[in-house]
């Protein structure tokens, strides 16, 4: 699955766009593990866009962010806000309610492994 991630860092007016590939099959067949990987990928793009020392090489996690799934003319988008900026990713061909429910489950798991061994 290929999609765009747009980053707006706090205190700037330049949007940085990166096209990424992840998430296994199309969104209609995503598992919670796929959604977790999509979210982490989105946050990694944000980190790479950040000019701070160490940015791009740091671990990212699913804490301290506000998010929403919103309808667009081309599908749905994931919008994320964190203290240092905002991110928009998509579009994804999936119902907003379905993706919202999957993200809620992933966020409730936090940084726990999505796979049971």
C-alpha angles and dihedrals in degrees: 000000000000123000142155126256118200119198128196113185118210112264095022135092098203118103113213114206127197128176113220138182123216143102102090114246124004118307094261088067098040120133124208087262090057091050090049090052091048091052093047091048091052091051091048089055089052090050092050090052091053115097094209120120111273094017114147094028099062128103114252127209140189099251134101099027138114118216142177136184111224134185118245132179090261099043130289130323132206113227118194129187123194129168093266099047150310135282133198122190134181155350100235126181100229135100113273092229092053094049091044090054092049093048090049090055093047092048091049088056090053113184095342114125111268091216126072116216 
